[in-house]
């Protein structure tokens, strides 16, 4: 009985637990002078006592017209019921201006709820040219900035505007972005109303990209091309009215192109700080360790966290001056990049460290320099330093301390000990100069210390890191291709194409020692020519990058067709480049 009663309470509770809200929407904003505008007030409950708002100069053509609907569902043992009540008006404006519709109110579940005010912009209409394709179907390009510096990011949006009925759209040509590093953003292809020069259009963002300038000068962004299938209604057949119900339209294809745009890019000011990272934007940096005390041969994690806005994706791992008795592994890099770095993003570098010997060590602070786009100057920020106490290893075999950590006992004691067992003499019964003994004893030690310092400095040299990547370019690219294959198995085709693209660009950067900020298809052409890579291989390499770019924006239904061939082509082209370099 108790269970039944509880069920009844829960059942009826579903009708009252959801918070009620009164929302207001319109089908046109902006609207044209004299145009009919639909205003809807909707509440998610059974309602009464609706109080109309003040329409402030708008002419009411009809309303309020009330309607209600209800739905009931039972899923996974849970009941759900929804009731919706709607009050609608049709209004119009006789002149241009901004019209604010005040709050409306209604009584729902014995509570009075109100809507938010709504402002509608009304603009003067313009005579529409129905027969001109160019006036009724076109692409506009919007950029956040047109004057930037090297390393600075901008967002480029491509909008398709139409007054025609479109059956399908497809990207047929992507812009050439030489001189820019690019990151494509997700964009909604939903059409929204937009008024341009007094004419209403259905508008959709077809492509949105973050561009990072790689070099100075006047950089041109070539047009984007879209193939549009236009539905054209046939004229009515007066002799056969029944024919009007069938085959009433034809489909016509039109290629629409955007205009070429120019971005003015200036060089970064000189002189640059010695530790300049290439970062351009606004950043904060911090560091931490997961422990400050551990045994020798145990592992600790040192993490650098970089947050901010700007070209954060292009910032490479930091060359930290770790203690020489620490074994250091390549950092694990994680990124949370929002809008290509134009919103506050996070990038972390996790270094795995293994101290081999007992002692007190210090991980020094790291100075991170970048160009602040707001202050228009170079800024240096630093991490905190960390003291690490390394205890004896639990493994007896590894309890020996490093040579650098060994304490040389008193020289006098050592010499006295030697002299107790051995007497050195000359023919003239004069003692051998002790300076020679000191030199012979300490020279190997000094040489070993100097060698250790030289090797340590050499290993921390950025050029050595570049050389290492140069040698491992094929291996690094293969890892990316394996990751691409994982995306493929998960049917994540966008991730697949992006990873293939990254593997090709990354291979080129590492193999030919090209900084990421200087990557472009022009640089591929220049370096392949310089190292006498055949024209066929060069064209295949560039064509493969272009194919990945196009496939990412092809309809979802077609994306599974080329994936297997692209993966094998990427593997093959890297092998071919390696073969021609030998």
C-alpha positions in Angstrom: 0.0 0.0 0.0 2.8 2.4 0.9 4.5 1.6 -2.5 1.3 2.4 -4.3 0.9 5.6 -2.4 4.5 6.6 -3.1 4.1 5.9 -6.8 0.9 8.1 -7.0 2.8 11.0 -5.3 5.7 10.7 -7.6 3.4 10.4 -10.7 1.6 13.6 -9.9 4.8 15.3 -8.7 6.0 15.1 -12.3 3.4 17.7 -13.2 4.7 20.3 -10.7 8.4 19.6 -10.2 9.6 21.3 -13.4 10.1 25.0 -13.0 7.7 27.0 -15.2 9.0 29.8 -17.4 7.3 32.2 -19.8 9.5 32.7 -22.9 9.0 35.1 -25.8 10.2 34.5 -29.3 9.8 36.1 -32.8 10.1 34.7 -36.3 11.8 37.9 -37.6 14.5 40.0 -36.0 15.4 42.3 -37.7 12.1 42.8 -39.6 11.1 45.1 -42.5 8.8 48.0 -42.4 5.2 46.8 -43.0 6.2 43.1 -42.7 4.1 40.7 -40.6 5.9 39.6 -37.5 4.9 36.7 -35.3 5.3 37.0 -31.5 4.9 33.9 -29.3 4.6 33.7 -25.5 5.1 30.0 -24.4 4.8 28.5 -20.9 5.5 24.8 -20.1 2.4 24.3 -18.0 -1.4 24.7 -18.1 -1.9 28.5 -17.7 -4.6 31.1 -17.3 -5.1 34.9 -16.7 -2.7 35.9 -19.4 -1.8 39.6 -19.2 -0.8 41.1 -22.6 2.4 43.2 -22.9 2.8 46.7 -24.2 3.8 46.6 -27.9 5.2 50.2 -27.9 4.1 51.5 -31.3 3.7 48.2 -33.1 0.3 47.6 -34.8 -1.5 44.4 -33.6 -2.9 42.6 -36.6 -4.1 39.6 -34.6 -4.0 38.2 -31.1 -3.8 37.0 -28.5 -4.4 33.6 -30.0 -4.1 30.9 -27.3 -3.4 27.2 -27.8 -2.3 24.3 -25.7 -0.8 20.9 -26.2 0.2 18.0 -24.0 2.3 14.9 -24.2 2.9 11.9 -22.0 5.7 9.3 -22.0 6.7 6.3 -19.9 10.4 5.5 -20.2 12.5 3.1 -18.0 9.8 2.9 -15.4 9.5 6.7 -15.2 6.5 8.7 -16.2 6.8 12.1 -17.8 4.1 14.6 -18.8 4.4 17.9 -20.5 1.8 20.6 -21.0 2.6 23.7 -23.2 0.4 26.8 -23.5 1.1 29.4 -26.2 -0.2 32.9 -26.7 0.6 34.4 -30.2 0.3 37.8 -31.9 0.8 39.0 -35.4 2.1 42.6 -35.4 3.7 45.1 -37.9 5.6 48.4 -37.8 4.9 51.4 -40.0 8.4 52.9 -39.7 12.0 52.1 -38.9 13.3 51.8 -35.3 13.8 49.6 -32.3 10.6 48.4 -30.7 10.6 47.0 -27.2 7.8 44.6 -26.2 7.3 44.7 -22.4 7.0 41.7 -20.1 3.8 39.6 -20.3 2.6 37.6 -17.3 0.5 34.5 -16.8 -0.8 32.3 -13.9 0.6 28.7 -13.9 0.3 26.3 -10.9 -1.0 29.1 -8.7 2.1 31.2 -9.4 2.4 34.3 -11.5 5.3 34.2 -13.9 6.6 36.8 -16.3 8.5 36.9 -19.6 11.6 39.0 -20.4 11.2 42.1 -22.5 11.9 41.7 -26.3 13.4 44.3 -28.6 12.8 44.0 -32.3 14.8 46.0 -34.9 12.8 47.2 -37.9 14.6 48.4 -41.0 13.4 49.9 -44.3 12.9 47.4 -47.0 14.4 47.6 -50.5 13.1 46.5 -53.8 14.2 42.9 -54.4 15.7 41.6 -57.7 14.3 38.2 -58.1 16.0 37.4 -61.5 19.5 38.2 -60.5 21.4 35.2 -59.1 24.3 37.3 -57.8 21.9 39.4 -55.7 20.0 36.4 -54.3 22.9 34.0 -53.7 26.4 35.1 -52.5 29.2 34.6 -49.9 30.6 37.2 -47.5 33.9 37.0 -45.6 34.2 38.4 -42.1 37.5 38.7 -40.2 38.0 39.8 -36.5 41.0 41.9 -37.6 42.8 42.9 -40.8 45.9 44.5 -39.3 47.9 42.1 -37.1 51.5 41.0 -36.2 53.3 37.8 -36.8 52.0 35.1 -34.5 48.7 36.9 -33.8 45.4 35.0 -34.4 42.3 36.1 -36.2 38.9 34.3 -36.9 37.7 34.2 -40.5 34.0 33.3 -41.0 32.4 32.6 -44.4 28.7 33.2 -44.6 26.3 32.0 -47.4 23.4 34.3 -48.0 20.4 33.2 -50.1 16.8 34.2 -51.1 16.5 31.1 -53.2 15.3 27.6 -52.2 18.4 25.4 -51.9 18.3 21.6 -52.1 22.0 21.0 -51.3 25.3 22.9 -50.8 28.8 21.5 -51.0 32.3 23.1 -50.6 34.1 22.7 -53.9 37.2 24.7 -53.2 38.9 25.8 -50.0 41.0 29.0 -49.8 44.8 28.9 -50.2 46.2 29.9 -46.8 49.9 30.3 -47.5 51.5 32.3 -44.8 49.0 31.2 -42.2 48.7 28.3 -39.7 45.1 27.3 -39.6 42.7 25.6 -37.2 39.2 24.9 -38.3 36.4 25.6 -35.9 33.0 23.9 -35.6 30.2 25.9 -37.2 26.5 25.4 -37.4 25.1 25.2 -41.0 21.6 26.2 -39.8 20.1 29.1 -41.7 19.1 32.2 -39.8 17.4 35.4 -41.0 19.6 38.4 -41.7 18.7 41.7 -43.3 21.4 43.2 -45.6 20.8 46.6 -47.2 17.0 46.3 -46.5 16.7 42.8 -48.0 16.1 39.7 -45.9 18.2 36.7 -46.5 18.6 33.2 -45.1 22.2 33.1 -43.8 24.4 30.2 -42.6 28.1 30.1 -41.5 29.6 27.5 -43.9 33.1 27.7 -42.6 34.9 29.2 -39.6 38.7 29.1 -39.3 41.3 30.5 -36.9 44.4 31.8 -38.7 47.8 32.5 -37.2 50.1 34.7 -39.2 53.4 33.0 -39.9 55.2 35.8 -41.8 54.9 39.5 -42.4 53.6 41.3 -45.4 50.3 41.6 -47.3 48.9 38.1 -47.0 46.0 37.2 -49.4 43.3 34.7 -48.6 42.0 33.2 -51.8 38.2 32.8 -52.4 36.2 29.9 -51.1 33.8 28.2 -53.6 30.5 26.5 -52.9 28.4 24.4 -55.3 24.7 25.1 -54.6 21.8 23.1 -55.9 18.9 25.5 -56.5 15.3 24.4 -56.7 13.5 26.2 -59.5 9.7 25.9 -59.7 8.3 25.1 -63.1 5.6 27.3 -64.5 2.1 26.0 -64.1 0.5 24.0 -67.0 -2.8 25.6 -67.8 -3.9 22.8 -70.1 -3.2 20.0 -67.7 -3.8 21.1 -64.0 -3.1 17.6 -62.8 0.5 17.9 -64.0 1.1 20.6 -61.5 1.1 18.1 -58.8 4.1 16.2 -60.3 7.6 17.3 -61.3 6.8 20.9 -60.3 10.5 21.9 -60.0 13.9 21.5 -61.5 17.3 21.6 -59.9 20.0 23.9 -61.2 23.6 24.0 -60.0 25.5 27.3 -59.4 29.1 27.8 -58.1 29.3 30.7 -55.7 32.6 32.3 -54.8 33.7 34.6 -52.1 35.9 37.7 -52.6 39.7 37.6 -52.1 40.7 39.4 -48.8 44.1 40.9 -47.7 45.5 40.8 -44.2 48.3 43.2 -43.3 50.9 41.5 -41.1 53.7 43.4 -39.3 56.9 41.8 -37.9 57.3 41.4 -34.2 59.3 44.3 -32.7 63.0 43.9 -32.1 65.0 43.0 -30.0 63.2 39.8 -28.9 64.0 38.4 -25.4 66.5 35.6 -25.3 63.9 33.2 -23.9 61.1 34.3 -26.3 58.8 31.3 -26.8 57.0 32.5 -30.0 53.9 33.1 -27.9 51.7 36.0 -29.0 48.6 36.8 -26.9 48.1 37.0 -23.1 49.2 34.1 -20.9 49.7 33.0 -17.3 52.2 30.2 -16.3 52.5 28.1 -13.2 54.3 24.9 -12.1 53.9 22.2 -9.5 55.3 18.8 -8.5 53.3 15.9 -7.2 55.8 15.3 -4.4 58.7 17.1 -2.8 60.3 14.1 -1.1 60.9 10.6 -2.5 63.4 7.8 -2.7 66.1 7.6 -5.3 64.9 5.8 -8.5 61.3 6.6 -7.7 59.4 8.9 -10.1 57.9 12.3 -9.6 55.8 14.4 -12.0 56.7 18.1 -12.7 53.8 20.0 -14.4 53.8 23.3 -16.2 50.4 24.8 -16.8 49.9 27.5 -19.4 46.6 29.4 -19.6 45.4 32.3 -21.7 44.5 33.5 -25.1 46.6 33.5 -28.3 48.6 31.0 -30.3 48.8 28.6 -27.4 48.7 25.6 -29.7 52.0 26.6 -31.3 54.0 26.8 -28.0 56.4 24.0 -27.8 57.7 22.1 -24.7 59.9 24.2 -22.4 63.6 23.4 -22.0 63.8 23.3 -18.2 67.2 23.2 -16.5 66.5 20.0 -14.5 69.2 18.7 -12.1 71.8 16.6 -14.0 71.2 13.6 -11.7 67.5 13.5 -12.9 66.5 11.2 -15.7 64.0 13.3 -17.8 61.4 11.9 -20.2 59.6 13.7 -23.0 56.6 15.6 -21.6 53.0 14.5 -21.9 51.1 17.4 -23.5 47.4 18.0 -23.0 45.3 20.8 -24.5 42.0 22.3 -24.0 41.8 24.8 -26.8 38.7 26.9 -27.2 38.2 28.7 -30.6 41.7 28.1 -31.5 43.1 30.0 -28.6 40.8 33.1 -29.0 39.0 32.1 -25.8 40.8 31.3 -22.6 42.5 28.0 -23.2 44.8 25.6 -21.2 47.9 23.7 -22.2 49.8 21.5 -19.7 53.2 19.8 -20.0 53.8 16.9 -17.6 57.5 15.8 -17.3 58.3 12.5 -15.7 61.5 12.8 -13.6 63.5 10.0 -11.9 66.2 11.1 -9.5 69.0 8.5 -9.4 70.9 9.6 -6.3 70.4 10.7 -2.8 70.6 14.5 -2.1 68.8 17.8 -1.9 67.9 19.2 -5.4 66.2 22.2 -6.8 64.1 22.6 -10.0 64.7 26.3 -10.8 62.0 28.7 -12.0 61.4 29.0 -15.7 61.2 32.4 -17.4 58.4 32.4 -20.1 58.5 35.4 -22.5 55.8 36.3 -24.9 54.4 39.3 -26.9 51.4 40.7 -25.2 48.9 42.0 -27.8 47.1 44.2 -25.4 50.2 45.9 -23.9 52.0 45.9 -27.3 55.2 44.7 -25.7 57.2 41.7 -24.6 56.3 40.3 -21.2 58.1 37.8 -19.1 56.4 35.6 -16.4 58.0 32.8 -14.4 57.1 29.7 -12.6 58.0 29.0 -9.0 61.1 26.9 -8.0 60.7 23.6 -6.3 63.0 21.9 -3.7 63.2 18.2 -3.9 64.6 15.9 -1.1 65.8 12.6 -2.5 66.3 9.8 0.1 68.2 6.5 -0.1 66.8 4.0 -2.6 65.1 1.0 -1.1 67.2 -1.1 -3.5 70.7 -1.6 -1.9 72.3 -2.0 -5.3 71.4 1.6 -6.2 72.5 3.2 -2.9 75.8 4.4 -4.4 75.9 8.1 -4.9 76.8 9.8 -8.2 80.3 11.0 -8.8 79.0 14.6 -8.7 77.5 13.9 -5.3 80.6 12.2 -3.8 82.4 14.2 -1.2 86.2 14.1 -1.6 87.7 13.5 1.8 90.4 15.8 3.2 93.4 15.9 0.9 95.8 15.9 3.7 94.3 12.7 5.1 94.5 11.0 1.8 98.1 12.1 1.2 99.0 11.1 4.8 97.5 7.7 4.3 99.5 7.2 1.1 102.7 8.5 2.7 102.3 6.0 5.6 102.8 3.1 3.2 105.1 4.6 0.5 108.0 7.0 0.5 108.9 8.9 -2.6 112.5 10.1 -3.1 114.7 11.6 -5.7 118.4 10.9 -6.5 119.3 14.0 -4.5 117.2 12.7 -1.6 114.8 15.6 -2.1 111.1 15.1 -1.8 109.0 15.1 -5.0 107.0 18.3 -5.5 103.5 17.7 -4.0 102.0 19.8 -6.8 102.6 17.0 -9.2 100.8 14.6 -6.9 97.9 16.9 -6.6 97.7 17.3 -10.4 97.8 13.6 -11.0 95.2 12.9 -8.4 92.7 15.6 -9.2 93.1 16.0 -13.0 90.8 12.9 -13.9 88.2 14.2 -11.5 88.2 17.7 -13.0 88.1 16.3 -16.5 85.1 14.1 -15.6 83.2 17.1 -14.1 83.9 19.3 -17.1 82.8 16.5 -19.4 79.6 16.1 -17.4 78.8 19.8 -17.6 79.5 19.9 -21.4 77.2 16.9 -22.0 74.5 18.4 -19.8 74.6 21.8 -21.6 74.7 20.0 -25.0 71.6 17.9 -24.1 69.7 21.0 -23.1 70.5 22.9 -26.3 67.4 23.5 -28.5 69.4 22.6 -31.5 69.9 19.1 -30.2 66.2 18.7 -29.6 65.6 19.7 -33.2 68.3 17.2 -34.4 66.6 14.5 -32.3 63.2 15.2 -33.9 64.9 15.3 -37.3 66.2 11.7 -36.8 62.9 10.5 -35.4 60.6 12.3 -37.8 59.3 9.1 -39.5 58.8 7.4 -36.1 56.8 10.4 -34.7 54.7 10.6 -37.9 54.0 6.8 -37.6 52.6 7.4 -34.1 50.2 10.0 -35.4 49.1 7.7 -38.2 48.3 5.1 -35.5 46.2 7.6 -33.7 44.5 8.4 -37.0 43.7 4.7 -37.3 42.1 4.7 -33.8 39.9 7.6 -34.9 39.0 5.6 -38.0 38.0 2.6 -36.0 35.8 4.8 -33.8 34.3 6.3 -37.0 35.4 9.8 -36.0 36.2 10.9 -39.5 36.9 14.6 -38.7 39.5 13.5 -36.1 40.9 11.0 -38.6 41.5 13.6 -41.4 42.8 16.1 -38.9 45.4 13.6 -37.5 46.5 12.6 -41.0 47.0 16.4 -41.8 49.0 16.8 -38.5 51.2 13.8 -39.3 52.1 15.2 -42.7 52.8 18.7 -41.4 54.6 17.4 -38.4 56.8 15.1 -40.5 57.7 18.0 -42.8 58.5 20.3 -39.8 60.7 17.7 -38.0 62.5 16.3 -41.1 63.4 19.6 -42.7 63.9 21.5 -39.3 61.2 24.0 -40.2 59.7 26.0 -37.3 55.9 25.4 -37.0 55.2 29.1 -37.4 56.9 29.0 -40.9 54.9 26.0 -42.2 53.1 26.6 -45.5 52.6 24.8 -48.9 55.1 27.3 -50.3 57.7 26.1 -47.8 57.0 22.5 -48.8 57.7 23.4 -52.4 60.9 25.3 -51.5 62.4 22.6 -49.3 61.4 19.7 -51.5 63.1 21.5 -54.4 66.2 22.3 -52.3 66.7 18.6 -51.3 65.9 17.4 -54.8 62.7 15.6 -53.9 61.0 14.6 -57.2 58.1 16.7 -58.5 55.7 13.7 -58.4 56.4 13.1 -54.7 56.1 16.8 -53.9 52.7 17.0 -55.7 51.5 13.8 -54.0 52.4 15.3 -50.6 50.6 18.6 -51.1 47.6 16.9 -52.8 47.2 14.6 -49.8 47.1 17.6 -47.5 44.5 19.3 -49.8 42.4 16.1 -49.8 42.3 16.0 -46.0 41.2 19.6 -45.9 38.4 19.0 -48.4 37.2 15.7 -47.0 36.7 17.3 -43.5 34.1 19.5 -45.1 32.4 17.0 -47.4 29.0 15.6 -46.5 29.1 13.0 -43.6 27.7 10.3 -45.8 30.7 10.4 -48.2 33.5 10.6 -45.5 33.9 6.8 -45.1 34.7 6.2 -48.8 38.2 7.5 -48.9 39.6 6.9 -45.4 41.4 3.6 -46.0 43.1 4.9 -49.1 44.2 8.1 -47.5 45.8 6.3 -44.5 47.8 4.0 -46.8 48.8 7.0 -49.1 50.1 8.9 -46.0 52.2 6.0 -45.0 53.5 5.5 -48.5 54.3 9.2 -49.2 56.5 9.4 -46.0 58.4 6.3 -47.0 58.9 7.8 -50.5 60.3 11.1 -49.1 62.6 9.1 -46.8 63.9 7.0 -49.8 64.6 10.1 -51.9 66.6 11.8 -49.0 69.0 8.9 -48.8 
